[in-house]
Amino acid sequence: MIIDVLKDGFKTVKEHKWAILGMWMPAFIVGVIANCFSNNNAISNLSIDPVTALNTLQSSFALMFIFSILTSLFSVSLKMGLLKSDQDGNFNFKNAFAAFDGMTWVGVIVIDFLAALIEAVLIVLFAVVALLFFFAGVNQQNSFFFAIAALVALIGIAVFIYVSLGLAFIFLTYYTDTKDTDLNNGFIKSFPETWKLMKGHRYELLGLIVLQFLISFGVFLAFLVVVVIVAVLFSLMHGSIIAISLATILGILIFIAAIVAIVFLDLWFLMSQIKFFERLK
């Protein structure tokens, strides 16, 4: 199944590359804007006046929260749009805004909050227990407590991955199954529905994610080898004008090729996960 969805995803992106790229752009642009804003070091520009500083911080956190919601919304909307387009056989740019059809976006925000809350509770729960055993080991100078702390941490990681995989397609389940069944609590029903949908398929999804990572890592290594080979060859030319000019041109070409590869991999992997969800249905 893993290889099949990768093949299907690759074929779909290849056939509809420009349409899918266009659908991908809104989510990408919103993500870039949010990332640029989050990297803005507003704290260093705060006024000495504590009242002004507090107001500035509150405004910054409010904007960061808004950008976080928008980034999540556009990302989920893209997945919904790709699913709709693949089912209809028609990849339209307007499908990139599928989450903004009616009140779907409200359900997306609620689901996003509840899923994040569940994951946060799991993290805090296992982290607190692990830390308690760790500090007990420090106080008692007993390696047994350190072993228990490590075991609890490993179990916590396993549980977190298990739950995350079980809820991986919750937004798509909401979009296709529960959104219109109950306008009041359709987003609540999406949790048990997607959990049942993933029964017996978590390891397949994990395998798909791992394989996608390995492909990305392989592409990265390939570009790294090319860069090293080019650098070595031109270093042998002792920095002549011709070598510098060729190195500049090749550097630009390699950079462009890397960007194209990154974008294609992103679209391919995203489409493969859509195909995975369709197979589950």
N, C-alpha and C positions, 0 to 999 in steps of 0.2 A: 504493500500500500504506500509506503514512504517513497519508494522510487517512482511509483505511478503518479503520485500527486506532484512530485518534482517535475516529471516529464510533462504533465498536463499544464502545470503552471508556467513552465518555460515556453511551451507551444503557444499558450494564450497570450503571454507578454510579447512574444515574437510577432504574432499576427496582429495585435492591437497596440503595439508599443507607443505610438504617438498619442492615441486616445487615453491610454492608461497613464502615460506621463503627464498629460494635461490634467487628469483627475487627481494625480498625486501632488501637483504644484500647490494648491491651496493649503494642504496640510503641511507641506514643506515650508512655505513662506511663513505661516503662523508659527511653526516651530522655530524657525530662524529668528523671528522677531522676539519670541519669548526667551530664547536662549541669549540673545544679545542683551535683552533687558536684565535677565538674571545675572549676567556677568558684569553688569554695570556696578562699579564699586561706589554705591551711594553713601555708604557709611563713612567713607573717608572725606566726603564733602559736607558732612553734617555741621551745622552751626554749633558754636560753643554753648549757645543758649539752650538749656535742657528742654524747654517747652517746644522750641522750634525743632530740636533734634527728635523729640518724641513724635511730633506731628509728621516729620519727614519719614521716620521709620514706619509709622502707621500707613502712610500713603504708599510707600514702597511695597510693604507686605500686601496691601490691598490689591495693588496692580499685579504683583506676582501671583496672587491667588486667582485673579481674573485671567491672566495669561495661561496659567496652569489649566484652568477649566477649558479655555478656548483650544489649547493644544490637544487636550484629551478629546474634546468634541470633534474637532476636524479629523483627528486620527481615526476615531471610531466611525465617523461619517464616511471616510474613505473606504474602510472595510465593508460597511453596509452597501456603499455604492458599487464596489467591485462585485459583491455578491449578487446584487440586483442586476448588474450589467451582464454578468456571466450567465445568470439564469435566463435573462431575456435575449442574450446573444447580441446585445447592442450596447456598446460602451460609449455612453454620452457624458459630456463634461458635467451636466447638471446632476448626474447621479452622485458626484462627489459631495453633494450637499444633502444626501438622503436623510441624515440625522436631523435636519432642520425642516423636515416635512411634518407639518402639524406640531404636535407636542412631543414628538419622539425625543427631542433633545433633553426634555425634562427628565424622562425616564433614564436616559444615558447618564445624566449628572447624578441622579439618585443611586443608580447601580454602581457607578464609579466610587461614590462615597462609601456605600455599604461594603463593597469588595475591599476597598482600601482599609476600612475599619476592621474587617475580619482579619486581614493580613497583619495589621498593626497589633491587634490583640494577641495573635499567635506569636509574633516577634517578642512583644513585651513579656508575655507569659513565660516562654522558654528562656528568654534572656535573664529574667529575674531569678528563676529557679537555678539556672546555671551559675549565675553570680553568687547566689547564696552558698552553694556548695564550694565555689572557688574560694570565697572569703573564709569559709569554714576550714578549708584546707590550709589557707595561710595562717589562720589563728592556731589550728591544732597541729600544724606541720605534719599533716597526714596525706600521703599521696592518694589514698583511697578516695578522698573528697575531690581531688583534682580529676581523677578518672571518672567519677560520677558527673562532674561538671562538664567534662568533654563529651561524655555519652549523652547527656541531656541536650547539649548544643547540637550534636549530630542528629539526634532524634528530631529536634526542632527544625533543623534544615530540611530533613526528609519530609516532615509533616507540611512545612511551608510549600515545598515543591509539589507535593501531592495535592494540596488544596488549590494552589495556583493553576496546576494543570487541569484540575476538575472544573475550574471557572474560566478557563482560557477563552471559551467562545460564548461567554454569557451575553455579550452585546449582540452578537449575531442571532443567538437563540431568542433574545428579547425582540429583535427586529422581525424575525420570521415566524415565531410561534406565539409569543405571549403578549406582544404589544397591543394587539387588537382584541384579545380575548376578554380582557378586563381592564378598562381604562383607569380604574382606581388602584389596583395592585398588580398589574401585569408585570411590573418590574420585580416584584417580590417572587412571583411564580417563575421568573426566569432562572432563579438560583437552583431550585430543585430540578427544573427541566434540563438545564445544561449539565448538572451533576449526573443525572441519569444518562444523558447523551454520551458523556465521556466514560461511562462505566466500561472497563475492559479495553480502553483505547489510550489511556494515559501514557503507557510506555511507548506506544507508536508515536504519539505527539512529541514525547521527549526525544525519541530517536530522530524525528524530523528536525527538531531544534538543534540537536547535536550535529547532525549531518550538515545542516545549513551553516553552523559555526565552522565546521571543518572545511567546507567549500570556501567560505570567506577567508579563513586562515590560509588556505592553499593559494588563493588569488593574491593575498597580501605577500606571501613568501615569493610568489612568482615575480611580482613587481619589485620586491626587495632585491632579488637576484639580478634582475635586469639593471636596476640602479647601480648595484655594486659593480657589475661587469662594465657598464658604461663609464663609471668613475675610474676604474682601474685602467681601462683602455686609454682614456684621455689623460690620465696622470702620466702615462708613458710618453705622451707627446710634449711633456715639459712646458705646459702652459702657453703654447703658441697661440697666436690670434685665431688661426683656423680652428684649433682645438677648443678654444673658449667659445667661439661662434657656434660650432657644431654641438658642443655641450649644452649651450643655452637653448638651441632649437630642440634638441632631443629632450632636454629637461621639460620644456613646455609641452611637447608631444606626450611624454610619459605622464605628466600631470593631468592633461586632458583625458588620456586613456584611463587613468585611475579614477577620475570623476565619473566618467561614463560607466566604468565597471561597478563602482559603488552604487550608482543610481539603479543600474540594471539588476544588480543583486538584490537590492532593497525591493524593487518591484516584483522580481521573480519569487523571492521568499514570501512576500506578502500574498501574492496570487496563489502560491502553493498551499498556504494555510487556509485560504478560501476554498480551494479544491478539497482539502482535508475535511473541512466542515461539511461540504456538500456530500462527500462520501459517507459521512456519519449519518446524514439524513436519509 
